[in-house]
Amino acid sequence: MLTKEEKINKILRLKKEKNAIILAHYYQDGDIQDIADFVGDSLALSQRATQVDEDIILFCGVHFMAETSKILNPSKKVVIPDLNAGCSLADSAKPEEFQKWIEQYPDSVVVTYINSTAEIKAMSDLICTSSNAVKIVESIPKDKKVLFAPDKFLGAYVRLSTGRYLELWNGTCQVHEMFSEEKVIQLTNEHPDAIVLAHPECPPNILKYAHIIGSTTKIIDTAVNSKDTKFIILTEPGVIHEMKKRAPQKTYIDVPNLDGCSCNECPYMRLNTLDKIINSLETLQPEIEIPEEIRLKALIPIQRMLEISK
């Protein structure tokens, strides 16, 4: 059995041999973040995926993220360490149900969160991330009805931020909806000097305690660059790895979930491991494949998002 250091060295060697680039999300285990060529949130990863020179993209994240890379890079081979790395938000929107929902609101603009499958993106007018959701909705003429999917809590936050009425799909992120309000109150009482940072995928009863609400990148940058030294983190705790790397002298407190466990890790993100990365680089499997008709349709709203986000 290889040691962790031996596994990392093997990954670095295989990556070079295969001419591969490793892209990773901040919700990955710290060891995976450390070996990645680029680590980012969904928007940054989408933008970086348009600038890949290597032959192989190994995506350490969840399935919809790897799909987005493939949509943007049809000539590249895109592989993911574990094909079962899905997403509760993406799973909430089934194509047939989504199509029926859209048909109920003719002449509407469909804004879909990037946490969705290629099929759902192909039915959409615009894609957004938590970094740019407000900007994307504000780019739509005010006389247009807006359908927002699949995250109802992010949609509610955008609705509040823009003053626009959005028709919301009933989807949630299982990580962000599970924070315990009781524990948030307890921690803010125990640490009155702490700044509460929350992701807009959290429900309103949690967001009301936040000093700052923002995307994964905004949460990290705020914690690192702020003069404050203590933070209560209301998002997937994988972000704390980056915070500790960039500002190790500060204190970061994760919040227990409704079961009382400080384990709000995304179970899908954590399916990826060093062993699976080695296997993926050796076999170049599992490979992400998308029918060309769907890929081309999904590409349009993604490109619109990237253009608006420049």
ZAMARGU-4260 file (C-alpha; in steps of 0.2 Angstrom, whole numbers, plus 5000, padded with zeros to 4 digits):
<rodrens>
0) 5000/5000/5000 | 5007/5017/4995 | 5009/5031/5008 | 5000/5047/5005 | 5017/5055/4999
5) 5020/5041/4987 | 5002/5043/4980 | 5004/5061/4977 | 5021/5058/4968 | 5013/5045/4957
10) 4998/5058/4953 | 5011/5071/4948 | 5021/5059/4937 | 5005/5052/4929 | 4998/5070/4926
15) 5014/5074/4916 | 5015/5058/4907 | 4996/5060/4901 | 4998/5079/4898 | 4983/5081/4910
20) 4978/5096/4920 | 4969/5094/4937 | 4955/5106/4941 | 4948/5105/4958 | 4934/5114/4968
25) 4936/5121/4985 | 4925/5108/4993 | 4937/5094/4989 | 4948/5087/5003 | 4963/5097/5006
30) 4975/5084/4999 | 4966/5085/4983 | 4966/5104/4983 | 4985/5104/4986 | 4989/5094/4970
35) 4977/5103/4959 | 4984/5114/4945 | 4969/5126/4948 | 4957/5127/4963 | 4941/5138/4962
40) 4923/5140/4964 | 4911/5136/4950 | 4913/5152/4940 | 4932/5152/4941 | 4932/5134/4936
45) 4921/5138/4921 | 4932/5152/4916 | 4948/5142/4918 | 4940/5128/4908 | 4940/5139/4893
50) 4960/5141/4894 | 4965/5123/4894 | 4980/5118/4883 | 4982/5100/4890 | 4975/5085/4882
55) 4966/5078/4897 | 4956/5087/4910 | 4954/5078/4927 | 4940/5086/4936 | 4940/5084/4955
60) 4923/5090/4959 | 4905/5084/4955 | 4898/5078/4939 | 4889/5094/4933 | 4906/5103/4935
65) 4915/5090/4924 | 4901/5091/4911 | 4903/5110/4910 | 4922/5108/4906 | 4917/5095/4893
70) 4904/5107/4886 | 4917/5121/4884 | 4931/5109/4878 | 4923/5096/4866 | 4940/5091/4859
75) 4947/5087/4876 | 4945/5071/4886 | 4937/5075/4902 | 4938/5062/4916 | 4931/5063/4934
80) 4938/5051/4948 | 4921/5045/4953 | 4906/5045/4941 | 4894/5044/4957 | 4900/5062/4962
85) 4883/5070/4959 | 4874/5084/4967 | 4857/5085/4976 | 4853/5101/4967 | 4856/5094/4950
90) 4846/5078/4954 | 4831/5089/4959 | 4828/5095/4941 | 4823/5080/4930 | 4822/5085/4911
95) 4804/5080/4908 | 4798/5089/4924 | 4809/5104/4920 | 4802/5105/4902 | 4784/5105/4909
100) 4788/5118/4921 | 4795/5130/4908 | 4780/5127/4897 | 4769/5134/4911 | 4777/5151/4909
105) 4778/5155/4890 | 4789/5170/4885 | 4799/5169/4901 | 4818/5169/4903 | 4825/5153/4911
110) 4840/5157/4922 | 4848/5141/4928 | 4861/5139/4942 | 4877/5130/4936 | 4873/5116/4948
115) 4862/5107/4935 | 4865/5094/4922 | 4869/5097/4904 | 4851/5092/4899 | 4844/5106/4910
120) 4857/5119/4904 | 4852/5115/4886 | 4834/5120/4891 | 4840/5137/4898 | 4843/5154/4892
125) 4856/5159/4904 | 4867/5150/4917 | 4873/5158/4933 | 4884/5154/4948 | 4882/5161/4966
130) 4896/5174/4961 | 4886/5181/4947 | 4867/5177/4950 | 4862/5194/4954 | 4871/5202/4939
135) 4864/5189/4928 | 4846/5192/4933 | 4849/5211/4933 | 4855/5209/4914 | 4837/5204/4910
140) 4824/5217/4904 | 4812/5221/4918 | 4797/5217/4908 | 4803/5199/4906 | 4797/5185/4918
145) 4811/5176/4925 | 4811/5157/4930 | 4825/5153/4942 | 4831/5135/4945 | 4836/5123/4953
150) 4841/5132/4970 | 4826/5140/4978 | 4836/5148/4992 | 4849/5156/4980 | 4834/5161/4970
155) 4826/5169/4986 | 4842/5178/4989 | 4843/5185/4971 | 4824/5190/4972 | 4828/5200/4988
160) 4844/5207/4981 | 4837/5213/4964 | 4819/5217/4969 | 4813/5206/4955 | 4800/5193/4956
165) 4807/5176/4951 | 4797/5160/4949 | 4807/5147/4959 | 4811/5128/4956 | 4809/5118/4972
170) 4827/5112/4974 | 4840/5114/4988 | 4858/5110/4992 | 4858/5096/5005 | 4874/5104/5013
175) 4868/5121/5015 | 4850/5117/5020 | 4856/5107/5035 | 4864/5120/5046 | 4857/5121/5063
180) 4850/5138/5068 | 4851/5133/5086 | 4870/5130/5084 | 4872/5147/5074 | 4864/5156/5088
185) 4875/5147/5101 | 4891/5150/5092 | 4887/5169/5089 | 4884/5170/5108 | 4900/5161/5112
190) 4910/5171/5099 | 4902/5189/5099 | 4918/5195/5090 | 4916/5183/5076 | 4911/5188/5058
195) 4897/5176/5051 | 4900/5172/5033 | 4887/5162/5023 | 4883/5156/5006 | 4867/5161/4998
200) 4862/5143/4996 | 4858/5143/5015 | 4839/5145/5019 | 4833/5162/5025 | 4832/5157/5043
205) 4851/5155/5043 | 4856/5169/5031 | 4848/5182/5044 | 4863/5179/5055 | 4876/5182/5042
210) 4886/5198/5042 | 4892/5194/5024 | 4883/5183/5011 | 4892/5178/4996 | 4900/5165/4984
215) 4913/5152/4989 | 4927/5164/4983 | 4919/5179/4991 | 4918/5170/5008 | 4937/5165/5007
220) 4943/5182/5001 | 4933/5191/5015 | 4940/5179/5028 | 4958/5181/5022 | 4958/5200/5018
225) 4948/5206/5033 | 4955/5214/5048 | 4944/5203/5058 | 4952/5187/5065 | 4938/5176/5069
230) 4925/5169/5057 | 4910/5157/5058 | 4908/5148/5042 | 4891/5144/5034 | 4896/5134/5019
235) 4905/5117/5015 | 4920/5117/5027 | 4932/5112/5013 | 4934/5131/5010 | 4943/5132/5027
240) 4958/5123/5020 | 4961/5138/5008 | 4958/5150/5022 | 4971/5142/5033 | 4984/5141/5019
245) 4982/5160/5016 | 4979/5166/5033 | 4984/5153/5046 | 4984/5165/5060 | 4965/5167/5060
250) 4951/5156/5068 | 4938/5148/5057 | 4923/5139/5065 | 4912/5127/5056 | 4894/5125/5061
255) 4886/5109/5066 | 4871/5102/5055 | 4854/5098/5061 | 4860/5081/5068 | 4873/5090/5079
260) 4888/5084/5069 | 4901/5097/5063 | 4901/5087/5047 | 4893/5097/5034 | 4904/5090/5020
265) 4897/5087/5003 | 4896/5068/5003 | 4897/5069/4984 | 4912/5080/4983 | 4921/5069/4996
270) 4919/5053/4985 | 4935/5059/4976 | 4951/5052/4983 | 4969/5051/4979 | 4967/5032/4975
275) 4953/5036/4963 | 4963/5050/4955 | 4977/5038/4952 | 4965/5026/4944 | 4957/5039/4933
280) 4974/5045/4927 | 4980/5027/4923 | 4964/5022/4914 | 4958/5039/4908 | 4941/5034/4915
285) 4927/5037/4920 | 4926/5049/4905 | 4912/5062/4903 | 4903/5061/4887 | 4888/5072/4881
290) 4878/5070/4865 | 4883/5084/4853 | 4866/5091/4851 | 4864/5094/4870 | 4882/5100/4872
295) 4879/5114/4858 | 4862/5119/4866 | 4870/5120/4884 | 4885/5129/4877 | 4874/5145/4872
300) 4868/5150/4890 | 4885/5146/4897 | 4894/5157/4884 | 4881/5171/4888 | 4885/5169/4907
305) 4904/5171/4903 | 4901/5186/4892 | 4891/5195/4905 | 4903/5190/4919 | 4918/5198/4910
</rodrens>
